[in-house]
Amino acid sequence: MGRPTVKPCSGDGAKLTIYLLVKSTLVTKYHQYLLLEQGVSPHTLAAYGHDVEKLLGFLADEGIDPLHAELDDLHRFAAALTDVGISPLSVSRILSGVRSFYRYLLTDGYIQADPTELLEMPRRPHHLPTVLSLDEVDRIESVIDLSTAEGQRDRAIVEVLYSCGLRVSELCGLLLSDLFLDEGFLRVTGKGSKQRLVPISDKAVKELNLWFLDRNLISIRPGEEDYVFVSARRGRHLSRITVFHNLRLYAEAAGITKTISPHTFRHTFATHLLEGGANLRAIQAMLGHESIATTEIYTHIDRSFLRQQVIEHFPRNKGRRPM
């Protein structure tokens, strides 16, 4: 069976010839392949058909035979889709259809190499995490009833989450032996039992010290004595669910309609530091992201540098003189 092929050429007549020739042969066969061999649904068949037609129309305007299209041609096609306002998600879907078309052409022997093999898909936008303003953090702290046995504990929790960017699991597992408050640091055990030192603000230290006055009055169960945050009623360290639940209640009481979780304060910590001009690499180190949580990285970021970043750029420390 002869394979339709047209050499690159120019002129409106030639463009139309390319488009009609390919559409009447390859596209028909491609549809049969999808329907009979791949068993796609009518909806998918129609969608892939539209995707290929968009590509063929573009290549026809460029005077390019689809069987001789190269990677650069397909990148220009993707760029053209973006230029006319098509979303990255829709561009990705269209390019998926184009890839399917060229895989068919390769499988059926029309081409010797697949030009879409290295075709880059546009990055899909990430859903931005919820971030609180400094005023919203203060409002949440203000609604906590300090007359209750656990009010000061919860206020310290909010401040430590916000001022240190801890994960909720790290907060619940925080030990008294991990606190170096005179030096202004916490030792945090994160994912994979990896430890890191995180600077702590003076405001968080103050709230912790106030909590310790109440904590000293609690009967703590054996084996639980070293945990920083414990339940006044059970005498045991807090669960993540308890912290999650309490924060939701406080946010609701503060009139905040955003969906709040412990992780919200972690995002807020990082965002406020970044907006304040802090070094991105230092922020990653304080958050304990796996991409930089290695011994080698920590040998290049010393504690004084991390603490200086917090003092200079974190909202809780505005106005404080650098060390």
C-alpha atoms as one frame of an Amber mdcrd trajectory, in Angstrom:
protein
   0.000   0.000   0.000   1.368   3.397  -0.982   2.020   5.907   1.757   0.757
   9.436   1.146   3.579  11.950   1.410   3.965  15.539   0.387   7.219  17.474
   0.453   7.289  20.850   2.230   6.073  23.559  -0.106   4.439  26.957  -0.040
   1.410  28.711  -1.467  -2.261  28.588  -0.537  -3.003  25.893  -3.107  -0.220
  23.675  -1.828  -1.330  24.183   1.787  -4.850  23.114   0.912  -3.536  20.081
  -0.993  -1.526  18.964   2.036  -4.444  19.386   4.385  -7.017  17.613   2.190
  -4.683  14.739   1.291  -3.778  13.937   4.869  -7.298  14.457   6.168  -8.820
  12.128   3.572  -6.366   9.299   4.157  -4.420   9.284   7.398  -7.131  10.777
   9.589  -9.673   8.266   8.330  -7.305   5.388   9.022  -6.397   6.884  12.393
 -10.072   7.021  13.367 -10.486   3.388  12.387  -7.434   2.474  14.469  -8.804
   4.271  17.546 -12.247   2.795  17.177 -11.443  -0.791  16.199  -8.049  -1.467
  17.797  -8.025   0.883  20.778 -11.736   0.669  21.504 -12.016   4.320  22.526
 -15.361   5.881  23.340 -17.160   8.080  20.805 -16.356  11.096  23.002 -12.612
  10.322  22.991 -12.703   9.608  19.265 -14.270  13.000  18.570 -11.834  14.792
  20.896  -8.746  13.198  19.312 -10.159  13.953  15.888 -10.488  17.644  16.729
  -6.958  17.666  18.146  -5.486  16.279  14.926  -7.489  18.690  12.812  -6.063
  21.615  14.786  -2.551  20.327  14.156  -3.133  19.671  10.454  -4.607  23.128
   9.975  -1.549  24.682  11.613   0.907  22.598   9.584  -0.987  23.374   6.375
  -0.644  27.096   7.062   3.090  26.515   7.546   3.371  24.455   4.358   4.623
  21.404   6.256   3.841  17.783   5.442   2.614  16.178   8.714   4.719  13.104
   7.893   7.819  15.309   7.918   6.908  17.437  10.931   9.709  17.876  13.438
   9.829  18.580  17.156  10.300  22.314  16.615   7.170  22.416  14.453   5.148
  20.818  17.240   6.577  23.195  19.824   5.492  26.114  17.633   2.047  24.539
  17.391   1.849  24.326  21.186   3.015  27.934  21.469   0.362  29.010  18.984
  -2.325  27.362  21.101  -1.114  29.247  24.150  -0.937  32.529  22.228  -4.641
  32.379  21.403  -5.529  31.983  25.075  -5.992  28.227  25.427  -5.310  27.137
  29.005  -2.295  24.950  29.869  -4.672  22.147  30.841  -6.408  22.252  27.451
  -3.084  22.504  25.598  -1.903  19.385  27.420  -5.036  17.524  26.368  -4.640
  18.596  22.721  -0.981  17.543  22.700  -1.992  14.178  24.113  -4.184  13.723
  21.058  -1.296  14.754  18.805   0.963  12.232  20.512  -1.623   9.506  19.967
  -1.795  10.413  16.274   1.973  10.181  15.785   2.205   6.954  17.746  -0.285
   5.517  15.271   1.740   6.801  12.311   4.875   5.175  13.754   3.117   1.891
  14.526   1.620   1.665  11.051   4.900   2.491   9.305   4.080   5.938   7.965
   7.032   7.501   9.797  10.368   6.171  11.041  10.643   8.307  14.184   8.068
   9.850  16.507   8.551  13.662  16.651   6.428  13.848  19.817   8.784  11.668
  21.840  10.484  14.714  23.384   7.486  17.030  23.138   7.205  18.995  26.368
   3.781  19.378  27.900   2.946  22.741  29.466   3.136  22.823  33.222  -0.248
  22.633  34.801  -0.903  25.380  37.336  -0.699  24.234  40.925  -3.464  25.067
  43.328  -1.970  27.654  45.617  -2.139  26.730  49.297  -4.179  28.813  51.707
  -2.121  31.527  53.373  -3.138  33.667  56.326  -2.335  37.308  56.832  -0.541
  38.374  59.994  -3.790  39.973  61.147  -5.621  36.666  60.695  -3.003  34.834
  62.748  -3.420  37.410  65.509  -7.219  37.107  65.316  -7.029  33.345  65.749
  -4.825  33.758  68.813  -7.120  36.441  70.235 -10.197  34.176  70.357  -8.449
  31.481  72.403  -9.834  31.467  75.956  -6.798  31.700  78.231  -8.933  30.984
  81.296  -9.256  27.340  80.268  -6.720  24.691  81.252  -5.537  24.323  77.685
  -6.021  27.843  76.348  -2.417  28.919  76.755  -1.263  25.618  75.285  -3.278
  26.218  72.135  -2.009  29.778  71.859   1.543  28.475  72.058   0.675  25.873
  69.414  -0.556  28.520  66.985   2.531  30.629  67.542   4.970  27.728  67.173
   3.256  26.505  64.003   3.344  29.983  62.523   6.775  31.095  63.750   8.618
  27.840  63.006   6.740  26.381  60.010   6.431  22.937  61.586   4.418  20.069
  60.210   1.662  18.989  62.600   3.419  15.648  63.168   6.583  17.536  64.103
   4.643  19.718  66.501   2.951  16.779  68.222   6.254  14.962  68.537   8.176
  17.977  69.846  10.054  17.198  73.068  11.256  19.397  75.911  14.719  18.043
  75.194  14.391  19.476  71.663  14.062  23.047  72.940  17.041  25.369  73.018
  15.109  28.506  73.817  18.023  30.498  75.193  19.780  30.004  71.861  16.545
  30.597  69.927  16.245  27.173  68.261  14.147  24.034  68.152  15.454  20.628
  67.140  12.832  19.127  64.862  12.528  15.515  63.759  10.921  15.469  60.346
  10.213  12.950  57.615  12.498   9.959  57.553  13.601  10.772  61.118  15.798
  13.531  59.713  16.588  16.249  62.228  17.021  19.944  61.612  17.426  23.093
  63.684  14.730  25.729  63.255  14.914  29.268  64.629  12.064  30.306  66.935
  10.758  33.831  67.402  10.745  35.636  70.742   6.935  35.722  70.595   6.786
  31.932  70.331   9.288  31.563  73.182   7.118  33.811  75.342   3.971  31.801
  74.614   5.798  28.553  75.342   7.088  29.801  78.693   3.561  30.841  79.663
   2.316  27.391  78.665   4.964  25.726  80.822   3.488  27.450  83.890   0.180
  25.675  83.204   1.870  22.473  82.073   3.595  22.155  85.457   0.164  21.751
  87.077  -0.837  18.798  84.891  -0.519  15.187  86.009   1.377  13.722  83.062
   1.381   9.982  82.442   4.624   7.989  82.675   6.470   8.001  79.361   4.830
  11.245  78.276   6.885  13.610  80.448   9.149  14.880  77.669   6.413  15.973
  75.249   5.945  19.731  74.962   2.223  19.726  74.204   0.035  17.471  76.346
  -3.648  17.165  77.174  -4.692  18.567  80.563  -7.366  15.894  80.858  -5.538
  12.824  79.589  -1.987  13.726  80.497  -0.751  12.487  77.114   0.776  14.202
  74.102  -1.643  15.595  71.556  -2.776  13.844  68.414  -2.760  15.504  65.020
  -6.547  15.242  64.859  -6.906  17.227  68.098  -4.685  20.024  66.792  -6.523
  20.039  63.461  -9.939  20.172  65.144  -9.011  22.944  67.573  -7.523  25.158
  64.880 -10.683  24.851  62.798 -12.797  25.930  65.779 -10.582  28.922  66.523
 -10.569  30.034  62.888 -14.353  29.835  62.773 -14.612  31.822  66.016 -12.276
  34.446  64.537 -14.585  34.869  61.541 -12.074  33.429  59.075 -13.818  31.682
  56.190 -10.676  30.139  54.690 -10.222  26.396  55.076  -7.678  26.147  57.875
  -5.398  23.275  58.830  -2.074  23.047  60.686  -0.358  23.053  57.302  -1.872
  26.476  56.616   0.453  27.966  59.222   3.432  26.236  57.620   2.579  27.780
  54.243   2.013  31.124  55.929   5.408  30.978  57.640   7.192  30.322  54.343
   5.163  32.878  52.399   5.694  35.664  54.911   9.427  34.994  54.985   9.628
  34.940  51.195   7.579  38.128  50.866   9.857  39.740  53.426  12.871  39.014
  51.249  14.356  35.975  53.008  16.768  33.678  51.193  14.786  30.889  49.487
  17.412  28.258  50.265  17.272  29.164  53.950  13.471  28.846  53.919  13.749
  25.370  52.387  16.218  24.365  55.068  13.918  25.589  57.844  10.968  23.723
  56.340  13.011  20.537  56.024  12.139  19.915  52.388  13.651  16.665  51.127
  15.299  18.413  48.184  17.811  20.044  50.504  17.515  17.987  53.677  20.980
  16.471  53.413  24.010  16.656  55.637  26.015  18.405  52.940  23.488  21.202
  52.629  23.440  21.842  56.352  27.209  22.186  56.447  26.840  25.201  54.185
  23.963  26.883  56.047  24.984  27.596  59.591  22.633  28.315  62.457  23.539
  31.986  62.762  22.620  32.543  59.106  19.223  30.841  59.499  18.438  32.807
  62.629  19.489  36.049  60.949  17.044  35.335  58.115  14.166  34.986  60.582
  15.137  38.075  62.579  15.435  40.250  59.487  12.491  39.022  57.422   9.802
  37.437  59.617   6.862  39.731  60.569   7.046  38.777  64.258  10.530  40.256
  64.413   9.988  43.519  62.576  11.700  46.311  64.431  14.029  44.028  66.342
  17.705  44.794  66.051  19.735  42.123  64.220  22.101  39.981  66.218
